[in-house]
């Protein structure tokens, strides 16, 4: 990480603070008071996000190492800015028994957030409910949400042969790739870049903004339970769903523009993500992005060892994979140049050294945990509804009997 990413204390430049410590209590029926407050995606009906100004006529020669390094860092900073302004946890603490994952999604079958979370996170199993801790501690929450959104953007924009291409353009690019499947990478990339620059001629791809709209609404929809959860922790005024969606839309547009620039370049850019749970420290290619979080994990292990008498060997493991390493390969007369644009960025916990022992510690996956919490939350709501109707029925019968006694003397005769 460059000096511009760190302040004088050595912490990451984002203004983060630590979360509370300690284990969590078991879920209970109290969660029903919090389970059904997710913002409605229909509130965006008719909402038209402002389109971000983007530069499309950049000469291909300007798309060099410095350009891609700076623009990718800017993209990451924009995501963190969103988490710091609109999706930051507030001071209000939810009851310990309320799981963040009990909040329903817009679509009951939608597991997008859980799927992407599993790609970027493996929480510390020393907590009683590890998956909940991703959304309980302010610092970890910002890293986690940044990682999820960054991974979504990579999958939805960078992997496309040309984001926003028309159907005809995409067909040509796919056929070209299939035809040159056995060619070396630089030949395929160079020919693809020539076609793309010919297609665009200094303009945006024809379906660019349509696909930006679709991608942005998909990410906003996936984040609805998170937005609802964070709102519950805030005591001050919070951003509306429209304001949050506007920010997401701007980040998607910028990232998609960067993806198009990558496809216009004749060089090859390769991303390599950290794997949650892997041991890759110390490493010259991976950065411990938040040492404060890791030091907190070391203290947790120390307390656990004193309490349980467990002293198995341990080492750093990836808790949150924030960003991949990026390598740029450029053809040269003597072969090719390989330049690292950025390191992997990850946040760590202190896990067991043995892989099999560590695997046993992770007893439940996120999709299963979230489904369980939502089912229990819905069950609590149904249980409360049943209690209400039984109570109402009892009150009606009691009122009728009281009326009968007053007016007829014999409640049994009053029925006839």
N, C-alpha and C positions, 0 to 999 in steps of 0.2 A: 504494500500500500504506500502511496506517495505521501509526502508531508502534509499535503492539503487535506488529507483524510483524517488527520489526527490533531487534537488540540495539545496544549502544552503539558497536560497531565498524561498523555499517551493513550487516552480513551478515544473511541471513535467519535467523529465530529458531531454525530447526532446527540441532541440533548436528552439523554436517557437517564432514568433513575431506577434503582433496584426495586424488586417486589418483596412481598412479605414472605416469611419463612414458615416452615412447619408442614406437617402432613395434613391431609384433608379428612373430614368426617364423612360418613357414609351418606349417600343420597336418601332423601325421604320425601314424603308427600308435599313438603313445603315448596318443592320446585314448581308445583302447579300454578303458583301465583306469578311465575315468571315465564311460563312455557310458551305463551301465545302472543307475543308482542313484536314479532318480526315485521319490519317495514314492508309494505306491499309494493311489488315491482310494478303493479298497475298505476302507482302514483306517477310513473314516468310516461304514462300514455299522453301522447301529443308533445312531449318534451323534445326539443331539438337542440342538441349540444352545439356549442360554437365550435367551428372547425379551426384547428390550430394552423398557423402559418408555417409552411415548410418549404425549404429550398429544393427545387427539383432540377435546376439547370446547372448543377455543379459539374465541372469538367472531371472526367474519369481520373485524370492524373492527380486530382486533389484528394482522392479517396485512398489515402496512404495509412501507414501504421498509426501515426499521431491522430489522424481523424477518427479512426475506429476506436482507439483507446480512449480518447476524450469523450466521444459520443456515448460509448457504453457506460462509462463512469457517470455521465450526466443522466442517463436513463435510470441507473441505480439510485442516484441521489434524488431524482423526482419521485421514485417509489417510496423512499424513506420519508420524504417531505409529506407525502399523503398520509403515511402512518403517524407522523408526528403532529399533524394538524387536525385531521378529521377522524382518524381511527386510533386514537390514543386512549388507553384506559384512564378512567377518572379515579378520584379518591374514595368513592363509595364502594364498600365491600359487599358483595352478594353473600347470602348465607352459604356457609361452607358446603351444605348439602345440595346446593343447586349447581349442577354441571353445566358448563357452557355448551356442551354438545346435546343438551336436552331441548334446545331451541329448534323448532321445526324449520325445514327448508321450504322454499317456495313450492317445490314439487317433492312429494314424499319419496319418489324414486330417484331424486337427484343426489348423487354422491360425488359430485365434482370436487367439492372442497376436500372431502375425505381422501379421494384418490390422489389429488395433488399433494396433500399433506403427507401422505405415505411416501411420496417421492423425495421430500425434502426434510423430514423430521423423524427423529426417534428420541423421545423424551427420556429423562433420567428415571430408571425404574425404582429408585429408592423412594420415590413418592408413592403414596398409597394409590392414587389415581393419576398416573403419569400424564395421560393425554390431556387432562383438564389443565395441567400447569402451563401448557402452551398459551392459554388465554387468561391466566391469572396474574402473571407477573409482567409489569409494564415493559421492562427491557426485553425479556424473552418474547413477549407478544409482538413487539415491533420487528424484531429479527424474523420471527416466524411468518408474519403476514407479508413482509417484504420478500422472503424466500418463496412463498406460495405464488405471489403475483408474478415474480420474476420467472418462475418455472412455467407458469401459464403463458406468459408472453413469448418465451422461447418456443414452446410447443405450437403456439397458435400463429406465430409470425415468422420466426427465423427458419422454420423447417419447410416453408412453402418455396417452390421453385421461383415464384414471383407473386408476392402478396398483392392482391387486387387485380391480377391479370384477368382479361376476358376469357370466356370459355374457349374461344378459338386460339388465343395466345397460349393458354395453358395446355391445350391439346398439342400444339406444335412443340412446346418445351418438353412435354412428357415423351412424345415420339422421338424427339432428338436424343433425350437421355437414354431411352431404350436402345436406340440404334448404336449409340456410342458406349454401351455398357462395358465393353472390353477395352476401351481406350483408357489411357492413363488420366489421372484426375485433372491435370492442368489443361489438357486438350479439351476435355468436356466443359470445364469451367470457362475457358476462353471463348469457345464457340457459343455457349449459353449467354455469356456477357455481351457478345456481339449482337445476338438476336434481341436481347432485352433492351440494349441501348437503341437499337433500330426501332423497336416497338414504341419506346417512350418518347424519344426525341425531346428530352427536357421537360416532359410533362408527367403527371401522376398516372399510374396504371388506371385503366378505365373504371374498374370496380373498387378502387382503393377505399373511398369513403364509405361505400356500402358495406364493405367487409370490416372496416374500422367500427362502424355502428354495431354490427352483429357481434364482433368480438368484445366490444366494451360492454354491451348489455349482458353478454354471457358471463363476464367476470363480475359485474355488479350483482347479477342474480346469485352467483356462487357465494358472494360475500355477504348476502343478506343476513344469515344467522349471526355472523361476526358483528355486523353493524348493530343488530338488535342487542347483542350481548354488551357491546361497548357502551351503548346508550344507557344501559341500566346502571353503569358504574359512574356516570357523569352527573354532576349536580349543576353544572353551568349549561349554557345554551350550546346545542350541538348542531353540526352541519346537517342540512336536509338531504334526503336521498338524491334529489336533483343535483345539489352541489357536489356530493361525493361522486355521482355518476359523471359529472362534467370533468372532474379531475381525472378519473379513470379513463375517460374518453381521450383526454389530451395525452396521457401517458401511452395509451395504445397507439394513437396516431404517430407519436414520435418514434416508438419502437418499430412500428410497421414501416415508417420512412427509413429507419436505419437498416431494416431487413432488405428493403429495395436497394439501398446503396450497396449493401454487401453483394447482392446479386449482380449489380452493375460492374463490380470490380472483377478483374481477371485473377485475383489472388484467391486462395482458399482459406477460410476461417473455420477452425475446429474448436468446439466447446467440449469440455470434460468436467462433468459435475461431481462434487463430492458425494459419496454414498452414505446415507444416514447409518450410524453405528460403526462405520469403518474406523480403523486406527491408521491415521496418516500423519501423525505428529511425532517427532519433529520432521519437517519437510520444507524444502526450498520452494515447493510449488503450492503450498497451502498456508494460508494465513489464519491464525487464531483471531477472529474478528472482534471478539469481546472477551478480554482476559478477566474482566470483573465477574462475568457469569461463570467462567471456569473456576476462579478462586472460590466462589460461593459453593460450587459443586465439590471442591476439595474439602471444605469445611463440613459439608453434609456427610461425606464419606467418613471423615474423622469422628463425627458424632455417632454415626451408625456403627462404626467399629467399636467404640467404647460401650455402646448400649447392647450390641449383640455379640460382642467378642469375636467378630469376623475380621480376619486380616488377610484375605486372599489378595494376591498381586493384582494391581489395577493399572490402567493407563487411559489416556485421553481418547474419547470416541466422539464422532460427529453427532451432535444433537440437532443442529439446524444447518442445512446446506443452503447458504444464502446466494452464492453465485459460483459459476463454473470458472475454470481457467479458460483462457482464450489464446489460441496460437494462430498466427497468420503465416501462411506459406506463399512465397512469391518466387516465380520462376526467374532464374538467372542464367547467364551463359555457362557457368560451371555446375549447374544443377538447380538448387533452389535455396532461398533464404528462409529460415524459420525464426520468427520473432514472437516472444511471449508478450501479449498485450496486457494480460492481467493474471494474477494468481487466483487459485480457488479461495473462496471466502466461506468460512464456517464458524459456528459457535459450538463449543464442546462441553461434555460432561465427563466425569471420571468413572468409567465403567470397568468391568472385570477384564483382566488381561486375556483369559482363555475365551475363545469365541463360543464354544459350546456352553460354557457356564453363563456367559452373557446372554445368549439366546434364550436360555431357560428363564431368565429374569423378566423377559417381555412376554407376558402371559396372554395378552389380548390385543388384537389389531384395532386400529381406529374405526374402521367401518363397522365392526361388530360392537365396539364400545358405544359409538354414536347411536346405532340402531337400538341398542339396549336402553340408553338414556332417554331417547325420544319415546320409545314404547312405554317406559315407566311413567314418563311425564304425561302422556296421553291417558294412561290408565288412571293416574291420579285425578285428571280432569273428569274422566267418566265417573270415577268413584264419588267425587264431590257432587256431580250432577245427580247421581242416584240418591245420595243423602238428602239433597235439596228436595227432590220430588217426594221422597218418603216423609220428610218433615212437613211439607206442604199438605200431603194427604192426611197426616195425623191431625194437623191443625184444623182442616176442614171438618173432619169427623167430630173433633172436640167441640167446635163451634156449633155444629148442628145439634149435638146432644144437649149442649147448654141451652140453645134456643128451644128445644123440645121440652126440656124440664120446666123452663120458665112459662111457656105458653100452654102446655098440655098436661104437665105434671108427670106423665108416664112416657118416657122416651120410646118405649117399645110400641105403645099405642099410636105415638105420633107418626110412626112409619106407615100407618094404614089410613 
